[in-house]
Amino acid sequence: MLWVVRLLLLLLTVSACSVFDPSLLDDAIADAEVGVEVGPGDGAPEAEVGAPEVAVPEMRVPPGIDPSCSISGSEGVPGPPDVENTDGDEIILGLHELVLDQDRDRWKEIGRNIDGVCTLFPDPVRICEPVTGEETDIQVDGERGIDNVVGASLIDAIQLALSGEDLADIAETSSENGTGSLILRINGYNGQANDPLVEVVQAQSVFGFAGEADESEPAAYEERGFDAFVPGTEDRMPFPRWDGNDWLFPRDDNFRADGSPRVRVTNAYVRDGALYVRFIDNIPFNFASTVRGITVRMTDVVLVVNIHESHADFGAVELSGRWQVAELLDAARTVNICPGSFEFDILERRLRELADLPANPLDDGMATSCDALSIAVRYTFTPVRLGPISEGGVPPDTCDE
């Protein structure tokens, strides 16, 4: 199981500066139109700004699947509220406290109903066909049809393979230290429980450190090895306290040469206290350390931020989507799991056994192959401030060395 450990440790315990003025984002954001924008470069997908949503065909519910759990429209995601659009102030949030320990059935409450149906005992039926051509164990859904096979089956196996090391604790520590944290810059939110149109810029941090309330810019620091140190010493800058005064430093590859963000969603919205952000497919999430790293791309990615205090789970964030087997295997090359090797063959077979969804939502219930794993993780959000953009590592293809 060391091959799994090697891959997931690098994915989940990560660290990711040319000096940049964060105020440059203001001009870019002010020019946004309704839609999703992703800049070219590094394999980032192009998106037509303001493009209409593609209609999801009617679900064909096979025997053994409870149709009462079927959700019309975008699976597991309600539409925007029917209220007047009003403007609001900018909010910058840092995501931390990554929840990976989803055993004791905790996975059942993390995520969303991705495929729009509930797969239940005593007669569960697949929403897609196994790629291996062999019958494998069927993963039943969690509460309200939640799909999260990675939390249900994969994380536990990795944890056991660590022989005493606590993977969840390692990942939480990395998150708390501000390493590789997701950053959300939210504009146009009216501060209420419902808002029909909100803009979200997404980035990731290289590192972060604690600040003081009266600071207008971060304290002096020296950047060495993708981390920040007290100038002239070997002391690391104090880790974030997550008290609203911390500084996070975004990766340089989250922005274009002119400083505008590569990932900007301009049709997000808040409904019943939760902010819903749907990202375009295959946006790269780069997780890199001083030694190695990994790039993750998913489809059908939805971020839910319980942003208003009226929400019963205020402060919680969930990221869910479909992690395509082919993308995961391609990412394995950056951690020296190479095609043709024994480790690669075992990894590929196990992932195809666990695959519970088609990568394309339009293929749900259409007797197509299961070629993706449902995945969901949970965070907590805290207001932060942005420091200068810093250089983030690029995961190398170790199989070409």
Buried (B, 14 or more C-beta within 10 A) or exposed (E): EEBBBBBBBBBBBBBBBEEBEBEBBBEBBEEBEEBBBBBEEEEBBEBEBEEEEEEBEEBEBEEBBBEEBBBEEBBBBEEBBEBEEEEBEBBBBBBBBBBBBBEEEBBBBBBBBBBBBBBBEEEBEBBBBBBBEEEBEBBBBBEBBBBBBBBBBBBBBBBEBBEEEEBBEBBBBBBBBBBBBBBBBBBBBBEBBBBBBBBBBBBBBBBBBBBEEEEEEBBEBEBEEBBBBBEEEEEBBEBBEBEEBBBBBBBBBBBEEEBBBBBBBBBBBBBEBBBBBBBBBBBBBBBBBEEBBBBBBBBBBBBBBBBBEEBEEEBBBBBBBBBBBEBBBBBBBBBBBBEEBEBBEBBBEBBBBBBBBBBBBEBBBBEBBBBBBBBBBBBBBBEBBBBBBBBBBEBBEBBEE
